[in-house]
Amino acid sequence: MNNLSNNEPLALVVAESRSIRRKMEVELERYGMDIDFAETAADALKDITREDIYDIIFLDVILADIDGFTVCKEIRKHNLYKKTPIIMLIGKNSKMEEIKGKMAGGNESLTKPIREKDVKDVLKQYLKL
């Protein structure tokens, strides 16, 4: 893992919604992950310049300042994050958001409301947890 401070995988969850952040916290802590949270796109873009490197990023497409698709494109511009898994959090049954997420550089999409099984599957696939 890339996290310099300890051996636990480090996730960034970018979501304006407190309920989404809380749900992701519960799900990721099940797997012993360290988690940082950003409520805005600006905070997320600032967080990716820190010393610790995120092993996985969960990015809601709905943010107040900049949409998640644009944020994903910006994250992908950073050399350290060209291959980091970015999981887009999309609206229920939104094929268009899923396609836009892939086009923006997202690896995968999870449909809100987030389900435990979906988080588990993503972590197994991308982090081998």
N, C-alpha and C positions, 0 to 999 in steps of 0.2 A: 504494500500500500504506500501511498505517497505522503501521508500525514507525517510530518517531521517530529511532532511532539510526543507521540506514543504509537503503539502498534494497532490501535483500533482504526477501522476505516472511518473516514470523515466525509459526511454528506452535507451539502448545502441544499436547504429547502427554501425556495423563493415563492411566497404566496402572501397575498394581501389578507386573505381570510384567516382569522384566528382559528376557526374550526378545522381548516385544512392543515394549518401548521401543527395544531394539537394532534390531529389524527396521524400525521406523518411522524411526529415525535414518538407517539406510542408504538407505531409499527417499526420504526427504525431502532428504537431502544431494545426491542425484542432480540435483535441481532447484535447487540453490543456496540452499536455504532455511536460515534461522536457526531453531533449535529450542530450546525450553525443555521440561523434563520435570517432571511431578509424579507422585509415587507414590501419593498419597492425595487424596481429595476435599478435605480441609482445605487441602492445599498448592495445589490447583488454584484453589480459591475465593480464596485469598490472592493467587495469581499474577495473577488477572484485575483486581486493583486496582492493579497497577503502572503506571508511566508509559507503557511501551511497550504498544501495543494489538495483540493477536493478529489475524492475518489469517485464520487457520483453526484450529480446535480438533479434535483427534482424542481421543475420550473412550471408554475401555473401560467397558462396563456393569458389570463385576465389579471392585469396589474393596472394601477391607477395612472402611473406616469408613462410607461412605455409597454406595449404588448409583449408577451413572452416570446413571440416569434422573432421580434427584433432583438430582444435580449439574447436569445440563443445564437443568432448570427454574430453578435458582438462578442460573446464568450468564445465562439469558435475562432475568432481572429487572434486570440492569445495562443502562442505556441504551446504553452503548458496544457491547454485545454482542447487541442485539436482532436484528441482521441478519447477524452473523458466521456463516459456515458452521461447523456443528458436525457432525462425522462420528462416528457411534456405531460402536464396535468390538464386534461381537456374536458369539455362539457359532455354530458351523456349523449352517446350515439352521434357524435359529430365527426363524420368521415372527413369533412372539409378541414376541420382543425387538425385531424390526424395527418392528412396530406401536407398541410402547411407546416406542421411541426417537422416532418421528414425533410421538406424542402429547406427549412431554416437550419437544419443540422442536427435535429433531435434524433436519438437512436430509437426511441420507443415512446408510446403514449399510454398513460393510465387514465381511465375514465373516472370522473368524479360522480358520485362519492367513491373515495378510494377504498378498495377492499384489501383485507389482510393477505389473501391468496395472491393478488396481483403484485403487491409489494414483495412478497416472498419470492415469487417467480422472477421478478426483475433482479433482485439481489443475488439469487442463485445464478442467473445467466451472466450478469456483468461483473459481480464481485466474487463469485464462487463461494458464497456464504451458505 
